[in-house]
Amino acid sequence: MSDTAEGSPPPQSRRQRSQPQYALDEESTFDYVFDHRNETDIKDTVPKLKGESNWSLWEYHRYMALKENNTAYIKIIQEENTRPAPPVYLDITESTVRQVALLKMNGYPALVTDVTVRELTKERQKKNTWLHTAWQKEIKKWDQCNTRACNLLFSTLDTIPASHVGNIEYARKAYKVLHALYGSP
């Protein structure tokens, strides 16, 4: 092969390290860029919930306003268990890692050395660290989204309904209390 630009591979400016590609087992509910600056303030478009007398009207307008802003708010308010669950971490005990190494070596125990076990343990620790970091990011997004959903929900409540949910930190729980008090069975 020639040393000309046409015949040479492109020069590498940096040594490229291969990064392991991991993924959380479940698809994230909050896979969006959280930015409420472009959202409308729903307190001006949703009538204040006064009680049972205007529940249906409030419920419809609240739903439509939240849908326009971000459908994740609707998920947080209306669906159970939207908070990301902790990941299942890989076992890094020596006995488990040895068993995994044995499987990787097609059942040949002579190929499972202490070095192999140490390297596999490091890989599993690295994946556990990645899983924890990814989960923490999901929790942070969920917390942001839940807080925003709570604030939007509270902004549409009259004094008496607001007094029933004023100390509740989870939008779903606040909605369930309001539904139990004012919603139709």
CYANA upper distance limits for C-alpha pairs under 8 A (distance plus 0.5 A):
  1 MET  CA      7 GLY  CA      6.53
  1 MET  CA      8 SER  CA      7.66
  2 SER  CA      7 GLY  CA      5.86
  2 SER  CA      8 SER  CA      7.15
  3 ASP  CA      7 GLY  CA      6.84
  3 ASP  CA      8 SER  CA      6.29
  4 THR  CA      8 SER  CA      6.48
  5 ALA  CA      9 PRO  CA      8.22
  5 ALA  CA     10 PRO  CA      8.47
 22 TYR  CA    127 LYS  CA      7.86
 22 TYR  CA    130 TRP  CA      8.18
 22 TYR  CA    131 LEU  CA      8.43
 23 ALA  CA    131 LEU  CA      8.33
 24 LEU  CA     87 PRO  CA      7.86
 24 LEU  CA    131 LEU  CA      7.36
 24 LEU  CA    134 ALA  CA      8.08
 24 LEU  CA    135 TRP  CA      8.45
 25 ASP  CA     87 PRO  CA      8.31
 28 SER  CA     84 PRO  CA      8.02
 28 SER  CA    138 GLU  CA      7.90
 29 THR  CA     72 ALA  CA      7.94
 29 THR  CA     82 THR  CA      7.69
 29 THR  CA     84 PRO  CA      8.42
 30 PHE  CA     72 ALA  CA      7.34
 30 PHE  CA    138 GLU  CA      7.48
 30 PHE  CA    141 LYS  CA      7.04
 30 PHE  CA    142 TRP  CA      7.02
 34 PHE  CA    141 LYS  CA      7.83
 34 PHE  CA    144 GLN  CA      8.45
 34 PHE  CA    145 CYS  CA      8.04
 36 HIS  CA     69 ASN  CA      8.45
 39 GLU  CA     69 ASN  CA      5.68
 40 THR  CA     65 ALA  CA      8.50
 40 THR  CA     69 ASN  CA      7.07
 41 ASP  CA     45 THR  CA      8.10
 41 ASP  CA    152 LEU  CA      8.32
 42 ILE  CA     46 VAL  CA      6.25
 42 ILE  CA     62 ARG  CA      8.07
 42 ILE  CA     65 ALA  CA      6.54
 42 ILE  CA     66 LEU  CA      8.14
 42 ILE  CA    152 LEU  CA      7.25
 42 ILE  CA    155 SER  CA      8.16
 42 ILE  CA    156 THR  CA      7.87
 43 LYS  CA     47 PRO  CA      7.85
 43 LYS  CA     48 LYS  CA      8.11
 43 LYS  CA    152 LEU  CA      7.86
 43 LYS  CA    155 SER  CA      5.97
 43 LYS  CA    156 THR  CA      5.71
 45 THR  CA     61 HIS  CA      7.95
 45 THR  CA     65 ALA  CA      7.90
 46 VAL  CA     58 TRP  CA      6.93
 46 VAL  CA     61 HIS  CA      5.81
 46 VAL  CA     62 ARG  CA      6.26
 46 VAL  CA     65 ALA  CA      7.79
 46 VAL  CA    156 THR  CA      6.82
 47 PRO  CA     57 LEU  CA      8.15
 47 PRO  CA     58 TRP  CA      6.32
 47 PRO  CA     61 HIS  CA      7.93
 47 PRO  CA    156 THR  CA      7.10
 48 LYS  CA     58 TRP  CA      7.40
 48 LYS  CA    156 THR  CA      5.23
 48 LYS  CA    157 LEU  CA      5.39
 48 LYS  CA    158 ASP  CA      5.85
 49 LEU  CA     54 ASN  CA      6.88
 49 LEU  CA     55 TRP  CA      6.93
 49 LEU  CA     58 TRP  CA      6.35
 49 LEU  CA    156 THR  CA      6.79
 49 LEU  CA    157 LEU  CA      5.28
 49 LEU  CA    158 ASP  CA      5.99
 49 LEU  CA    161 PRO  CA      7.42
 50 LYS  CA     54 ASN  CA      6.98
 50 LYS  CA     55 TRP  CA      8.20
 50 LYS  CA    157 LEU  CA      7.41
 50 LYS  CA    158 ASP  CA      5.83
 50 LYS  CA    159 THR  CA      8.29
 50 LYS  CA    160 ILE  CA      7.65
 50 LYS  CA    161 PRO  CA      7.06
 51 GLY  CA     55 TRP  CA      6.67
 51 GLY  CA    161 PRO  CA      7.25
 51 GLY  CA    182 TYR  CA      6.13
 52 GLU  CA    181 LEU  CA      8.16
 52 GLU  CA    182 TYR  CA      4.83
 52 GLU  CA    183 GLY  CA      6.91
 54 ASN  CA     58 TRP  CA      6.54
 55 TRP  CA     59 GLU  CA      6.31
 55 TRP  CA    182 TYR  CA      6.77
 55 TRP  CA    183 GLY  CA      6.58
 56 SER  CA     60 TYR  CA      6.70
 56 SER  CA    183 GLY  CA      8.07
 57 LEU  CA     61 HIS  CA      6.77
 58 TRP  CA     62 ARG  CA      6.32
 59 GLU  CA     63 TYR  CA      6.60
 60 TYR  CA     64 MET  CA      6.78
 61 HIS  CA     65 ALA  CA      6.52
 62 ARG  CA     66 LEU  CA      6.58
 62 ARG  CA    153 LEU  CA      8.32
 62 ARG  CA    156 THR  CA      8.42
 63 TYR  CA     67 LYS  CA      6.51
 63 TYR  CA     74 ILE  CA      7.53
 64 MET  CA     68 GLU  CA      6.72
 65 ALA  CA     69 ASN  CA      6.88
 66 LEU  CA     70 ASN  CA      6.42
 66 LEU  CA     71 THR  CA      7.06
 66 LEU  CA     73 TYR  CA      6.77
 66 LEU  CA     74 ILE  CA      6.87
 67 LYS  CA     71 THR  CA      5.36
 67 LYS  CA     73 TYR  CA      8.08
 67 LYS  CA     74 ILE  CA      7.15
 70 ASN  CA     74 ILE  CA      8.07
 71 THR  CA     75 LYS  CA      7.05
 72 ALA  CA     76 ILE  CA      6.69
 72 ALA  CA    145 CYS  CA      7.85
 73 TYR  CA     77 ILE  CA      6.69
 73 TYR  CA    145 CYS  CA      7.20
 73 TYR  CA    146 ASN  CA      7.70
 73 TYR  CA    148 ARG  CA      8.41
 73 TYR  CA    149 ALA  CA      5.89
 74 ILE  CA     78 GLN  CA      6.30
 74 ILE  CA     79 GLU  CA      8.33
 75 LYS  CA     79 GLU  CA      5.77
 75 LYS  CA     82 THR  CA      7.77
 76 ILE  CA     80 GLU  CA      8.19
 76 ILE  CA     82 THR  CA      6.61
 76 ILE  CA    145 CYS  CA      8.37
 76 ILE  CA    146 ASN  CA      7.00
 76 ILE  CA    149 ALA  CA      7.98
 76 ILE  CA    171 ALA  CA      7.20
 76 ILE  CA    172 ARG  CA      6.58
 77 ILE  CA    149 ALA  CA      7.87
 77 ILE  CA    171 ALA  CA      5.85
 77 ILE  CA    172 ARG  CA      4.69
 77 ILE  CA    173 LYS  CA      8.37
 77 ILE  CA    175 TYR  CA      6.96
 78 GLN  CA    172 ARG  CA      6.76
 78 GLN  CA    175 TYR  CA      8.31
 79 GLU  CA    172 ARG  CA      7.87
 80 GLU  CA    172 ARG  CA      8.01
 83 ARG  CA    139 ILE  CA      7.57
 83 ARG  CA    142 TRP  CA      6.87
 84 PRO  CA    135 TRP  CA      7.80
 84 PRO  CA    138 GLU  CA      7.09
 84 PRO  CA    139 ILE  CA      6.72
 84 PRO  CA    142 TRP  CA      8.01
 85 ALA  CA    135 TRP  CA      8.49
 86 PRO  CA    132 HIS  CA      8.40
 86 PRO  CA    135 TRP  CA      7.06
 87 PRO  CA    131 LEU  CA      7.01
 87 PRO  CA    132 HIS  CA      7.63
 87 PRO  CA    135 TRP  CA      7.39
 89 TYR  CA    128 ASN  CA      6.08
 89 TYR  CA    131 LEU  CA      7.89
 90 LEU  CA    124 ARG  CA      6.71
 90 LEU  CA    125 GLN  CA      8.21
 90 LEU  CA    127 LYS  CA      8.29
 90 LEU  CA    128 ASN  CA      6.84
 91 ASP  CA     96 THR  CA      7.09
 91 ASP  CA     97 VAL  CA      7.91
 91 ASP  CA    124 ARG  CA      8.20
 92 ILE  CA     96 THR  CA      7.14
 92 ILE  CA     97 VAL  CA      6.50
 92 ILE  CA    121 THR  CA      6.36
 92 ILE  CA    124 ARG  CA      7.10
 92 ILE  CA    125 GLN  CA      7.52
 93 THR  CA     97 VAL  CA      6.67
 94 GLU  CA     98 ARG  CA      6.49
 94 GLU  CA    117 VAL  CA      7.90
 94 GLU  CA    121 THR  CA      8.37
 95 SER  CA     99 GLN  CA      6.83
 96 THR  CA    100 VAL  CA      6.77
 97 VAL  CA    101 ALA  CA      6.54
 97 VAL  CA    117 VAL  CA      6.74
 97 VAL  CA    120 LEU  CA      7.34
 97 VAL  CA    121 THR  CA      6.92
 98 ARG  CA    102 LEU  CA      6.54
 98 ARG  CA    112 VAL  CA      7.67
 98 ARG  CA    117 VAL  CA      6.51
 99 GLN  CA    103 LEU  CA      6.83
100 VAL  CA    104 LYS  CA      6.77
101 ALA  CA    105 MET  CA      6.65
101 ALA  CA    112 VAL  CA      6.74
101 ALA  CA    116 THR  CA      7.71
101 ALA  CA    117 VAL  CA      7.19
101 ALA  CA    120 LEU  CA      7.74
102 LEU  CA    106 ASN  CA      6.90
102 LEU  CA    107 GLY  CA      5.59
102 LEU  CA    108 TYR  CA      6.92
102 LEU  CA    109 PRO  CA      6.60
102 LEU  CA    111 LEU  CA      8.31
102 LEU  CA    112 VAL  CA      6.65
103 LEU  CA    107 GLY  CA      5.96
105 MET  CA    109 PRO  CA      8.14
105 MET  CA    111 LEU  CA      6.93
105 MET  CA    112 VAL  CA      7.61
108 TYR  CA    112 VAL  CA      7.81
112 VAL  CA    116 THR  CA      6.49
112 VAL  CA    117 VAL  CA      7.50
113 THR  CA    117 VAL  CA      6.84
114 ASP  CA    118 ARG  CA      6.63
115 VAL  CA    119 GLU  CA      6.64
116 THR  CA    120 LEU  CA      6.58
117 VAL  CA    121 THR  CA      6.48
118 ARG  CA    122 LYS  CA      6.72
119 GLU  CA    123 GLU  CA      6.82
120 LEU  CA    124 ARG  CA      6.69
121 THR  CA    125 GLN  CA      6.57
122 LYS  CA    126 LYS  CA      6.55
123 GLU  CA    127 LYS  CA      6.75
124 ARG  CA    128 ASN  CA      6.63
125 GLN  CA    129 THR  CA      6.65
126 LYS  CA    130 TRP  CA      6.73
127 LYS  CA    131 LEU  CA      6.56
128 ASN  CA    132 HIS  CA      6.63
129 THR  CA    133 THR  CA      6.66
130 TRP  CA    134 ALA  CA      6.56
131 LEU  CA    135 TRP  CA      6.54
132 HIS  CA    136 GLN  CA      6.60
133 THR  CA    137 LYS  CA      6.84
134 ALA  CA    138 GLU  CA      6.88
135 TRP  CA    139 ILE  CA      6.66
136 GLN  CA    140 LYS  CA      6.64
137 LYS  CA    141 LYS  CA      6.78
138 GLU  CA    142 TRP  CA      6.57
139 ILE  CA    143 ASP  CA      6.49
140 LYS  CA    144 GLN  CA      6.70
141 LYS  CA    145 CYS  CA      6.61
142 TRP  CA    146 ASN  CA      6.43
143 ASP  CA    147 THR  CA      6.51
144 GLN  CA    148 ARG  CA      6.68
145 CYS  CA    149 ALA  CA      6.57
146 ASN  CA    150 CYS  CA      6.59
146 ASN  CA    170 TYR  CA      6.99
146 ASN  CA    171 ALA  CA      6.56
147 THR  CA    151 ASN  CA      6.70
147 THR  CA    169 GLU  CA      7.94
147 THR  CA    170 TYR  CA      8.01
147 THR  CA    171 ALA  CA      7.98
148 ARG  CA    152 LEU  CA      6.63
149 ALA  CA    153 LEU  CA      6.50
149 ALA  CA    171 ALA  CA      6.57
150 CYS  CA    154 PHE  CA      6.47
150 CYS  CA    169 GLU  CA      7.72
150 CYS  CA    170 TYR  CA      7.27
150 CYS  CA    171 ALA  CA      5.28
150 CYS  CA    174 ALA  CA      8.36
151 ASN  CA    155 SER  CA      6.56
152 LEU  CA    156 THR  CA      7.38
153 LEU  CA    157 LEU  CA      7.61
153 LEU  CA    171 ALA  CA      8.00
154 PHE  CA    162 ALA  CA      7.05
154 PHE  CA    166 GLY  CA      8.34
157 LEU  CA    161 PRO  CA      6.45
157 LEU  CA    162 ALA  CA      5.92
158 ASP  CA    162 ALA  CA      6.48
159 THR  CA    163 SER  CA      6.68
160 ILE  CA    164 HIS  CA      7.44
161 PRO  CA    165 VAL  CA      7.56
161 PRO  CA    178 LEU  CA      7.58
162 ALA  CA    166 GLY  CA      6.07
164 HIS  CA    177 VAL  CA      8.08
164 HIS  CA    178 LEU  CA      8.19
165 VAL  CA    174 ALA  CA      5.99
165 VAL  CA    177 VAL  CA      7.67
165 VAL  CA    178 LEU  CA      8.15
168 ILE  CA    173 LYS  CA      7.59
168 ILE  CA    174 ALA  CA      6.50
169 GLU  CA    173 LYS  CA      8.43
169 GLU  CA    174 ALA  CA      8.21
170 TYR  CA    174 ALA  CA      6.80
171 ALA  CA    175 TYR  CA      6.61
172 ARG  CA    176 LYS  CA      6.70
173 LYS  CA    177 VAL  CA      6.82
174 ALA  CA    178 LEU  CA      6.83
175 TYR  CA    179 HIS  CA      6.49
176 LYS  CA    180 ALA  CA      6.55
177 VAL  CA    181 LEU  CA      6.78
178 LEU  CA    182 TYR  CA      6.39
178 LEU  CA    183 GLY  CA      7.58
179 HIS  CA    183 GLY  CA      4.87
179 HIS  CA    184 SER  CA      8.05
